[in-house]
Amino acid sequence: MPGEATATIGKSVQIRGEVKGNEDLVVEGLVEGTITLSDSRLTVGANARVQANVSARDLVVQGTLQGDAQCSGRVELRAGCHMIGDIRAARLSIEENAIFSGKVELNTSAAAESQHSSHSAHAAKPAAPAASQ
């Protein structure tokens, strides 16, 4: 797709150090250190081993991630993944058979700000049914 670049770190590639970028990244190999993709998505592939602190817009974990994740968007822990570390994100999805050990801090203010303009009319509706009971 034009304008949407995705980089891939292959199965046999090993990186130790700092990875930074402005495009989506798929890791299939080994990365140790830090990964910073502030406006992009990081996908940890099913066979990948990542030992790094991650900062990204979105994170999808299918393989092994050991380190903390700070995401402005969504974190998805897919079935079969193994993550050890703390998660700070706006949204979190954990599939059945995903292994996770750590603490979670959901920053709902970031999610609320992004949805505020489109859902502002719905903000008052949940209070009405609770008051009628």
C-alpha positions, -999 to 999 in steps of 0.1 A, spaced: 0 0 0 15 34 -9 23 56 21 22 27 46 56 11 51 62 -20 72 97 -31 81 106 -67 91 133 -81 113 137 -116 99 140 -149 119 177 -152 116 184 -115 125 196 -106 160 197 -70 172 212 -58 205 207 -21 212 182 6 203 156 3 175 138 35 164 115 42 135 85 59 120 70 29 103 53 -3 114 77 -30 124 73 -68 125 99 -87 145 105 -124 137 140 -126 152 158 -116 184 158 -80 197 175 -70 230 175 -34 242 148 -8 234 122 -4 207 107 31 200 80 35 174 60 64 188 35 67 159 36 31 146 26 -5 154 50 -31 166 42 -68 160 62 -94 179 59 -125 156 51 -160 168 87 -171 167 102 -138 179 121 -133 212 121 -97 223 139 -86 255 133 -49 253 113 -20 267 88 -10 241 73 24 233 48 23 204 14 35 193 1 -1 191 16 -34 201 6 -69 190 24 -98 208 23 -133 192 56 -146 204 77 -138 235 82 -103 250 101 -96 281 100 -60 290 77 -31 297 54 -17 271 41 18 269 16 24 241 -6 54 233 -31 31 216 -39 -6 219 -20 -36 232 -31 -71 220 -18 -102 236 -26 -130 212 -32 -167 219 1 -185 225 21 -154 234 42 -150 265 48 -116 280 66 -106 312 65 -69 320 43 -40 328 18 -25 303 7 11 301 -18 17 273 -52 32 264 -67 -2 256 -58 -39 262 -69 -71 246 -58 -105 260 -69 -136 241 -74 -170 257 -42 -190 261 -20 -159 262 5 -158 291 10 -125 309 29 -117 341 30 -80 351 9 -51 360 -15 -31 338 -22 6 339 -49 17 315 -47 54 307 -84 60 300 -79 97 295 -60 92 263 -88 69 250 -115 93 262 -99 123 245 -96 104 211 -133 93 213 -147 124 231 -158 143 200 -175 113 184 -191 99 215 -199 130 236 -237 125 232 -234 90 248 -216 102 279 -248 111 298 -268 80 288 -252 54 312 -262 75 343 -300 75 334 -306 37 338 -287 36 371 -307 64 386 -340 48 377 -334 17 397 
